Amino acid sequence: MLSSIEDSCEKATVEGSVKLATIWIIAVLRNERFYSLGELNATIKEKLMVFNHKPFQKKDGSRYSLFQQEKDFLMPLPKHHFELSEWRQAIVQTNYHITCLKQNYSIPFEYIGRQVDVRITKNTIEVFFSGSRICSHPRLHGSNNQYSTVEDHMPPNHRKDVEWNGDRFRNWAAKFGENTLSVINIFLSNFKIEQQSYKSCRALLHLADKYSAQRLEAACEKAFTYTSRPSLKSIQSILKSGQDKLPSSATKTPLSSEYGFARGSQYYGGDN
């Protein structure tokens, strides 16, 4: 209780000194005119130095001399400037990320489905659960829907995939042919989190072990005659049914476009 009273007294003394300095400096400068903020700040700094060197009325010394005696006992100022912050709430999604200000930040996967509090500053995103900080990220700026993902936030099965990456799958697929590589590129672009596509990529490329590299490449080529974005299931069906072994017509019209399926003139009897 005594400590609380002492703190209150010290707080009152400091606030009183700030009030005196403010009144004195404003009074001294009341008839001055300034043409820039820099000029005003420089003059205030000069007048503050004069105010701190003014002798006390009821005791020896000045505010400056008292500061010289006490400065060795003062704690250092914070290394970083105070930042204004904004608080929001978010739900941790099944991909162990939250969306905040149109950007995505990973959260330890144990909090999937939980509501968290998010403290937003100019440079930092801090996430709290039940009052405790569980993670932080440098704030993302620029284009929307970027991802900041920390490896330690991933579930164990995703963490195993860290040793894999898109380029490794692309290099593997390129050994089979350009059509297999094109399908892998589609799979990698299907998910916001690239790691979520690795299971499909691995399953596709392992089809070469069951059928052969040549048949996998042929199946991917055949799949592109049906759709511009083949799926793993469609390629598995082509291989299972042996459609990849059927010869392609030399005059076959492409069946797909960026707008969907497009039947050529042959379908409507346009050969005549």
N, C-alpha and C positions, 0 to 999 in steps of 0.2 A: 504494500500500500504506500509506504514511504517513497519507494522508487518511482511509483506512478505519479506521486505529487511532485517529486523533483523533476521528472521529465516534463510535466505540464508547465512548471515554472520556467524551465529552460526554453521550452517552445514559445511561451509568452514573451520572454526576453528577446528571442531572435525575431519574432514577428514585430515586436515593438521597434527594434533597431531598423528593420526593413522599412517600417512605416515612417520613421524619422528621416531616413536617408531619402526616401521617395519625396516626402514633403519638402525637404531642404533643396534637393536638386531641382524639382519642379519650380520652386520659388526663385531660385537663382537664374533659371533659363526662361522664365515666363515671358521676357521681352525679346528673347533671341529668335531669329528666323533661320531655318535650315532648309537646304535644297536637295538633300539626299539622306537616305537612312544611314549610310556609312558616316556621313558628317555628324549626324545626331549621336550615333553610338560612340564615336570618338570623343565628343564633348562630354557625354555622360560619364565615360570612363575617367576622363580628366577630373571632373567635378567630384566623382566618387572618391578618388584618391585624396582630394582636398578634404572632403568630409571625414574620411577615416583618420586623417592626421590632426583633426581639430582636438584640442585638449578637452578631457572630461571636465565638467563644471564642479563636481563634488569629490573627485579623487584624482590622484596623479596619473599621468599617462594619457594615452589616446586609444582609440579602437585598433589602430595599426600596431602600437607597441604591445597591446594585450594579445593580439594575434601572434606576434613574434614569440611570445612566451608559451602559447598553447599549441602552435602548429605541429610540434613534434608528437603531440598526443592525438592528433586528428587522424581519422581513417582516410585512406585515399578515395578520391572521387571515382565513380564507375568508369570503366574503360570505354564504354559505348554510350552514346547519347540516348536519352530516353526516347522511346518510340511509341507513338499513339497506336492503339490496338483496337480491333473489332472482334466481337465474339459471335460465333454461329454454332449451330448444331448440325450433325450429319449422321447418317447410318452407314456402318461399314458394310460394303457390298460383298457378294459372294466371291468376288475376285480380290478380296482383302485390300480394297482401296476405298477411299471416300472421294467424292467430287465436291470441290470447293472453288467458287469463283470460276467455274468452267475448266478447272484443271483437276488432275487426279493424283492422289498421294497414298502411298501404301501404309497400312496399319498392321501390327502383329496379327497373324491370322486367327489367333485365339479370340479376337473381338468381333469376328464376322457376325453380322446381325445385331450388334449392340449400337446404341446411340452414344455418340461421343461429343464433347465440346471442343470447338476449334478456335484457337486464338490466332488472329491474323494481324501481322504487322507488315511494314513495307517490304521487308526482306525475308521474313520467316513465317512458317506455318507450324504451330504447336498444337498437339492433340492431347486432350485430357479425358480420363475416364474416372468417374467418382472422385474428382478433385485431384487425381494424381496424373502427372504428365507421362504418357506412354510412348511418345515419339515426337520427332520434329523433322522438318524438311526445309531446305532453302525454298523460298517462294518462287514458283514458276511464273514467268512473264512471257508475253508474245502471243503466238497463235494459240487458240483454244484446244482443249482435249489433249494436252501433253501429259506424260506420266512421269512421276518420280517414284521409283521402286527400290526399296532396300532389300537386299538378299535375305537378311535375317528375319524379315517379315513373312517370307514365303512358307507355305506348308512344306513338310519334308519331301513330298513327292515332286513339288516344283523345284525345290532346292537342288535336287539331283540333276535337273535339266540345265542348271547354270553352266555346266561344262559344255553344253551344247549351245549353239546359236544358229541364226538364220544362214549365215555364210557356210557353216559346216554342212547343213542339209543341202544347200545349193550345190556345193562342190560334190557331194555324194550323188545327187540327182543328175548332174551334168555328165557323169560317167555313163549313164544309161542313154541319154539323148536329150535333145532340146525340148521335146514334148513333155518328158518327165520333169525337166527343170521348170517348164512353164506351170505345170500343175502344182509343184512345190511352192512357187512364188504366189500362186493363188491361195494355197492353204495358209501361208505365212501372213497374208493380208486379211484373212478372214476374222481375226481376233484383235481387239485393242491391245491385249497383253500377248506378245508374240509367243511366250512360253506355252500358252494354252493351245497353240496349234502343233506343238512338237509331237504329241501323241499320234495325230493323223499323219504327219510327215513320216514318222518312223514306221507306222503301219503300212503306208504306201510303198516305201522303199524296200521293206522286207518282203513285199510280194514277189520281188525278183528272186528271192531264195526259194519260193514255192513253185514259181512258174518259169522264170528266166528273165534276164535283163532285156533280151530282145522282145519277149512277149509283153513285158511291162511297158516298154517304150511304144510298142504297137497299140496297146490298149489305151494309153494316154492320147495317142494320135487319133484313134477311133472316137474317144470320148469328146474330143474337140469338134467332131462332125455333128454331134448332137446338141452341145451347149458350149457357151463361151467360158463357163465356170464349172468344170467337172467336179464331182464329189468323190470321196473315197469309196462310197458304196457303189456308185455307178461304174467305177473302174474295176472294182471287185466283181461286179456282175458281168462285165464284158469278158474278163478273164475266165470266170466260171463257165460261161456259156460258149466260150471259144469264138466270140465275134471278132476278136483281134486277128484270127486266122483267115477270115473271109477277105477275098480280094476287094479292093476299092475300085469303083467305076472311074474310068479315066475322064469321063465327062460329067462327073458328079458336081452338082451345084452346092456350095456351102449352105448348110442348114441353119446357121445361126448368125446373128449380127449383134451389135451392141444394143439393139432394141428388142431382142428376143429371137424366136424362131422365124425364119423367112423361107417359105417354100419357093423354089425357083419356078421358072416358066414351064419346066417339064412336068411338074405336078399338075398343072392346069391344062396339059395338052398343048402347050405352046410351041412344040417342036415344028408344027406345020405352019 
